[in-house]
Amino acid sequence: MAPKILEPSYPTQSLQFLRHHNISASQNGRNENQDSAKVPRAAVLLNIIIVGAGLGGLATAIALSRRGHTVTVLEQAPALGEASPVGAGIQIPSNSTRLLLSWGLGDFFGSKVTEPEGMSFLRWQNGEKIGYTKLVPDFQENFGAPYYVVHRAHFHDALYRCALKLGVIVHVGCKVEAYNADAGAVQLANGVSYTGDLVVAADGINSIARREILKENDKKPTATGFAAYRATVDVEKIKADPELAWLLEKPSLNIWIGEDRHVMTYTIAGGKSFNMVLSHVDRSDPATWRADTAIEDMHKYFHDWDPRLVKIIRMIERTIKWPLMNITGLPKWVASSNRLLILGDAAHAMVPYMSQGAAMAVEDGAALGEALSLISHRAQVPLALEVFEQVRMKRSYQMQEASLLNGNIWHFPDGPEQRARDEAMRPEVEGKHFLSSANQWSDPVTQWWAYGYNAETEVAKVWGRRHAALGSVLDESQNGFERLKVNGNQANGH
Ligand SMILES: Cc1cc2nc3c(=O)[nH]c(=O)nc-3n(C[C@H](O)[C@H](O)[C@H](O)COP(=O)(O)OP(=O)(O)OC[C@H]3O[C@@H](n4cnc5c(N)ncnc54)[C@H](O)[C@@H]3O)c2cc1C
């Protein structure tokens, strides 16, 4: 019999051959494509309140309820849905689909998701292909999960139906106005209050829970100097133009990049709608932005770009300009009472230049579900939350960095840096072997870090290390908890 191989502590892909053959490289006995129905229930079952039924809140509800926790979601909106009239698309990268599909979301996505065959980087002026990432079949083969694009409303609806099937209770029209972190309680605008063992606030970028946890250390969202117009175009209009029809031949992502601007495009809703995010550097105060001139302003920003792109931009009938904000460097996400925490955009809103904001929220939910499933008694909840916070802060703040870096890499003016960048992407366009790329979707190291990441496995690894460091202390009962904290701090050199 072959010896058991332990997961290496250094970055390596040398054991991928085992995963390809579905042989465990000691991931604590876990199979990456678990059947949701067969997932073991957590040993300690909690009553959990989630505030916010956005993509992050619902994904977290699923991750927790499939482990047996009782989950109630409170949403301020009078009805559910991410049905935005403009800019309706979202990418679901492989690090997110791996989790979602293992939770059974495939049945709820049905045919609503699209798997683009690749992502092309195009020169701003003439649409010449300067970079290319092959998504199909590479991402499925390498990372064990597909790369999808989808209408936000369809994604949201799939999460909602899956959550309901798992027994999650969702209340709409419930605006949380106050938190009591010590009591694990929230109070609604109508005076009703809810109490849980744990309150998870997935209440978005303007989170009031963040304020409750951080008090005077709360950080406001900061302007990144980037803004985006979001829009959709009827594909029939594009199809009707022979110069543009190539864009619809195969499902694909196309991104034009140039000085201070870029335009990301792909089709969604079963090929019926063409989704566009048109981004540009803008340091002006959003309070001065005018909705009535948005289309005209957008035309000005891109008037001298690839004439084919300009044609499509002229087909846009409605748009909204969004400021792209960051929340970063928070000292903590978990209240000292260990009964309230934040995740998703509330904890790490980022520019969408890696298309990973919602994926990070899905990973947060997965990490929390995993951390809470590893404990064997209630006194270990603080340790589970500490592991969750440690793993998720590192990952999501690194993803913010990668996202902002794309804003720099893509926006070079024509000149030496732009030429060096395009040169660095040439091998991938020519189908040649390469060891690095200026395209972070293709760069082999970034690719593995971004898409090969498994949030559940990562938490299990860190928990395993903490467990090993703490030894038998962890196995002691409630009374030993204070000792556990003391020893834990010593083990970490605090
Ligand atoms: C232009 C653009 C493109 C993007 N593209 C991608 C992409 O391709 N891929 C990707 O992964 N991400 C993308 N993102 C990021 C993604 O949209 C967000 O990261 C994600 O939607 C955040 O989800 P969330 O649940 O944390 O927050 P939100 O979506 O903001 O949800 C918060 C929810 O909480 C509710 N709420 C707030 N306060 C209260 C309260 N007091 N009481 C009760 N309910 C409350 C709100 O009503 C809302 O429903 C993009 C973002 C932008 C701006």
The ligand as a MOL file (V3000), in Angstrom:
LIG
                    3D

  0  0  0     0  0            999 V3000
M  V30 BEGIN CTAB
M  V30 COUNTS 53 58 0 0 0
M  V30 BEGIN ATOM
M  V30 1 C -19.1610 46.8260 -11.2670 0
M  V30 2 C -19.0050 45.6300 -10.3720 0
M  V30 3 C -18.7460 44.3890 -10.9130 0
M  V30 4 C -18.5520 43.2780 -10.0890 0
M  V30 5 N -18.2730 42.0710 -10.6540 0
M  V30 6 C -18.0420 41.0000 -9.8630 0
M  V30 7 C -17.7390 39.7270 -10.4390 0
M  V30 8 O -17.6970 39.5830 -11.6570 0
M  V30 9 N -17.5070 38.6790 -9.5980 0
M  V30 10 C -17.5580 38.8100 -8.2330 0
M  V30 11 O -17.3360 37.8150 -7.5110 0
M  V30 12 N -17.8570 40.0140 -7.6580 0
M  V30 13 C -18.0970 41.0920 -8.4360 0
M  V30 14 N -18.4170 42.2880 -7.8720 0
M  V30 15 C -18.4770 42.3940 -6.3930 0
M  V30 16 C -19.8010 41.8690 -5.8380 0
M  V30 17 O -20.8970 42.4540 -6.5000 0
M  V30 18 C -19.8850 42.1440 -4.3350 0
M  V30 19 O -18.6560 41.8440 -3.7270 0
M  V30 20 C -20.9650 41.3010 -3.6710 0
M  V30 21 O -22.2050 41.4890 -4.3040 0
M  V30 22 C -21.0580 41.6480 -2.1820 0
M  V30 23 O -22.0440 40.8520 -1.5790 0
M  V30 24 P -22.4540 41.0780 -0.0640 0
M  V30 25 O -23.5500 40.0950 0.1900 0
M  V30 26 O -21.2720 41.0730 0.8180 0
M  V30 27 O -23.0110 42.5650 0.0150 0
M  V30 28 P -24.2990 43.2090 -0.6670 0
M  V30 29 O -24.5370 42.6750 -2.0160 0
M  V30 30 O -24.1440 44.6900 -0.5390 0
M  V30 31 O -25.5190 42.7210 0.2320 0
M  V30 32 C -25.8070 43.2860 1.4880 0
M  V30 33 C -27.2590 42.9590 1.8150 0
M  V30 34 O -27.5170 43.3560 3.1680 0
M  V30 35 C -28.7340 44.0660 3.1970 0
M  V30 36 N -28.6460 44.9840 4.3690 0
M  V30 37 C -27.7770 46.0090 4.5160 0
M  V30 38 N -27.9820 46.6080 5.7040 0
M  V30 39 C -28.9940 45.9370 6.3070 0
M  V30 40 C -29.6570 46.0960 7.5550 0
M  V30 41 N -29.3200 47.0640 8.4040 0
M  V30 42 N -30.6530 45.2310 7.8710 0
M  V30 43 C -31.0020 44.2190 7.0150 0
M  V30 44 N -30.4240 44.0600 5.8070 0
M  V30 45 C -29.4280 44.8910 5.4700 0
M  V30 46 C -28.8010 44.7980 1.8670 0
M  V30 47 O -30.1220 45.1820 1.5390 0
M  V30 48 C -28.2480 43.7120 0.9330 0
M  V30 49 O -29.2520 42.8450 0.4840 0
M  V30 50 C -18.6290 43.4220 -8.6740 0
M  V30 51 C -18.9120 44.6640 -8.1190 0
M  V30 52 C -19.1010 45.7680 -8.9540 0
M  V30 53 C -19.3980 47.1060 -8.3260 0
M  V30 END ATOM
M  V30 BEGIN BOND
M  V30 1 1 1 2
M  V30 2 1 2 3
M  V30 3 2 2 52
M  V30 4 2 3 4
M  V30 5 1 4 5
M  V30 6 1 4 50
M  V30 7 2 5 6
M  V30 8 1 6 7
M  V30 9 1 6 13
M  V30 10 2 7 8
M  V30 11 1 7 9
M  V30 12 1 9 10
M  V30 13 2 10 11
M  V30 14 1 10 12
M  V30 15 2 12 13
M  V30 16 1 13 14
M  V30 17 1 14 15
M  V30 18 1 14 50
M  V30 19 1 15 16
M  V30 20 1 16 17
M  V30 21 1 16 18
M  V30 22 1 18 19
M  V30 23 1 18 20
M  V30 24 1 20 21
M  V30 25 1 20 22
M  V30 26 1 22 23
M  V30 27 1 23 24
M  V30 28 2 24 25
M  V30 29 1 24 26
M  V30 30 1 24 27
M  V30 31 1 27 28
M  V30 32 2 28 29
M  V30 33 1 28 30
M  V30 34 1 28 31
M  V30 35 1 31 32
M  V30 36 1 32 33
M  V30 37 1 33 34
M  V30 38 1 33 48
M  V30 39 1 34 35
M  V30 40 1 35 36
M  V30 41 1 35 46
M  V30 42 1 36 37
M  V30 43 1 36 45
M  V30 44 2 37 38
M  V30 45 1 38 39
M  V30 46 1 39 40
M  V30 47 2 39 45
M  V30 48 1 40 41
M  V30 49 2 40 42
M  V30 50 1 42 43
M  V30 51 2 43 44
M  V30 52 1 44 45
M  V30 53 1 46 47
M  V30 54 1 46 48
M  V30 55 1 48 49
M  V30 56 2 50 51
M  V30 57 1 51 52
M  V30 58 1 52 53
M  V30 END BOND
M  V30 END CTAB
M  END
